[in-house]
């Protein structure tokens, strides 16, 4: 389609323009809208038929005069320029510079919607990533190419945890850092500034590409922001052969923007008013992570999902759990006790952990000691509930040992603090130190050889 400009808007609803009688318009085409002041806004065709064309305006439709609004169809998809100069820069959701520096000029441009990857070309994720966080490295290990979301709640420190992972993530034995693509949707100015200052102070900003959509920015921009960010991640991974860590926060804000536009379009709502295609839309984003055979680079993704009312069965975390390979769940109870990071151990898991740990990746006893820690902590939580009913003094000596283990585990293993960066060896040694609070006969998930090699044989270990 040749580039043409029309003044045929028939209606405006929320961030949508309705036009009639426009021929040869393709779904996904980029649009420029010129208002009666001569200002331009960006848009995209989201629905087209013989009768009507529906356009989504990223900057919103406020103050648009239908009679004096010109719409130009560019006949091309929404694209972003790609260059190594993207690293160290801050952009809006549609790729406009937000750091006061000149825009990126590049001959290479790609459709932000990406292109499908042949499933047979995908390589299975299997290389251990060390985050320096004991609860992740030891019990819910992250591997290169994995999608591991953080399930959080309002007021919990998911942003601090995401920044710590971005700051500390590395492949053991390799000097090169991850390139970070950080995509923030609907965040406050305080949170956006926190991330920028965190990356600057830790010296990783030159390896970071930031995309920021503030809470008072148009919600429609949130729909394209993760796709823009992932297009940049694919370029860094598969063109520049970098290992890329993508952090998406907060996918709940993305889903709420999707619900808003779906309602304006008249789509039939499903659970809690979200459109029935929420699953496929989220999968379209999440499945752009991974590894490709015969390519050095990779994309590892950590989406942050805030659970409304701390409800893990809410449609957004529920569907995210189906698509991704595990979850890190944050606990309000641990947070209220001053424990950071407040990772809730029982519901957290990494489905790809078994493929990235063990003799060839971390340490031979890793899988067994992780299972033992899970089992011991689960038993300790049962004992803690029993003690709340009958009193701790009525417990057996072994059960009192489990209570001591739980307190020490939460204070020292879970609550490691924001500045501590454990190696995987330090994490596993700490796990054995805590397991040594329990008698050897209680450790049924590890081998006799493990006990002989790592068990400390002391019951005087402090919980402090």
Secondary structure, 3 states (H helix, E strand, C coil): CCCEEECCEEEEECCEEEEECCCCCCCCEEEEEECCCCCEEEEEEEEECCCEEEEEECCCCCCCCHHHCEEEEEEEECEEECCHHHCCCEECCCCCECCCCCCCCCCCEEECCCCCCCHHHEECCCCEEECCCHHHHCCCCEECCCECEEEECCCCCHHHHHHHHHHHCECCCCCCCCEEEEEEEEECHHHHHHHHHHHHHHCCHHHEEEEEEECCCCCCHHHHHHHHHHHHHHHHHHCCCCEEEEEEECHHHHHHHHHHHHHHHCCCECHHHCECCHHHHHHHHHCCCEEECCCCCEEEEEEEEECHHHCCCCHHHHHHHHHCCEEEEECHHHHHCCCCCCECCCCCEECCHHHHCCCCCCCCCHHHHHHHHHHHHHHHHHHHHHHHHHCHHHCCHHHHHHHHHHHHHHHHHHCCCCCCCCCHHHHHHHHHHHHCCCCHHHCCCCCHHHHHHHCCCCCCCCCC
